[in-house]
Amino acid sequence: MAYTNHYPETEPSRAEVDARGEVLLLEFGAPWCPHCQGAQWAIEAFVAEHPHLQHIKVEDGRGKPLGRSFKVKLWPTLVLLYRGEELARVVRPVAGEDLEPLRGAMVGG
């Protein structure tokens, strides 16, 4: 799956996320967030390196259940999951090398 450049109107539920059988990258943030905007080139490059990775942007904010279930505090927060299990997390990446924890935790390409 390719890089997703927009935030969908509805977020998946935690049960839907946990039930996925593939490697999944959740990107929590907001379209107006300057930190999120600045990290997009690095996130897009990371997703391009891993063609089987599912990438979902989640517009986060007060009262959003998915972000609260992952205890997201700052944007962007990237959470790498496999079958509902968190493999790695990166908060506020600035450069491509900030995503090394995700690269090191990748499962299945």
HELIX and SHEET records of a PDB file:
HELIX    1   1 ARG A   14  ALA A   19  1                                   6    
HELIX    2   2 PRO A   34  GLU A   49  1                                  16    
HELIX    3   3 PRO A   65  SER A   69  1                                   5    
HELIX    4   4 GLY A   96  LEU A   99  5                                   4    
HELIX    5   5 GLU A  100  ALA A  105  1                                   6    
SHEET    1   A 4 GLN A  54  GLU A  59  0                                        
SHEET    2   A 4 VAL A  23  GLY A  29  1                                        
SHEET    3   A 4 THR A  77  TYR A  82 -1                                        
SHEET    4   A 4 GLU A  85  VAL A  91 -1                                        
END                                                                             
